[in-house]
């Protein structure tokens, strides 16, 4: 197996999935984001967005904070330190494939 193929197979599969990669990239550029922001920016469906965010939460990459604004539920998402570190490592690994 060539070195590039080995590097590709070693990429973080949680982040590498396209929808999750979009979400992690979006969240890496802001302090936090709400569901509507992520929905509009990612072009995912509500269901798919919810599933992908849950998967990122399970991996410890995203913190989900549910509050209320008056009587309206409001959910904020942010990358955890673990998520930031995993994304940085993913970016470096991806870049090294093409070196």
Residue pairs with C-beta under 8 A, 6 or more apart in sequence:
1 9
4 97
7 93
7 96
7 97
8 97
10 93
11 90
11 93
11 94
12 86
12 89
12 90
12 93
14 20
14 55
14 56
14 59
14 61
14 86
15 21
15 24
15 61
15 86
15 87
15 90
16 90
17 52
19 42
19 44
19 48
19 49
19 52
20 52
20 55
20 56
22 41
22 42
22 44
23 38
23 42
23 49
23 52
23 53
23 56
23 62
24 56
24 61
24 79
24 83
24 86
24 87
24 90
25 87
26 33
26 38
26 41
26 42
27 33
27 38
27 62
27 77
27 78
27 79
27 83
28 79
28 84
28 87
30 78
31 78
32 65
32 76
32 77
32 78
33 41
33 76
33 77
33 78
34 74
34 75
34 76
34 77
35 49
35 75
35 77
38 44
38 49
38 53
38 77
39 46
39 49
42 49
44 52
53 62
53 64
53 77
56 62
56 83
57 63
57 64
59 83
59 86
60 80
60 82
60 83
61 79
61 80
61 82
61 83
61 86
61 87
62 77
62 78
62 79
62 80
62 83
63 77
63 78
63 79
63 80
64 75
64 76
64 77
65 75
65 76
65 77
65 78
66 73
66 74
66 75
67 73
67 74
67 75
67 76
68 74
79 87
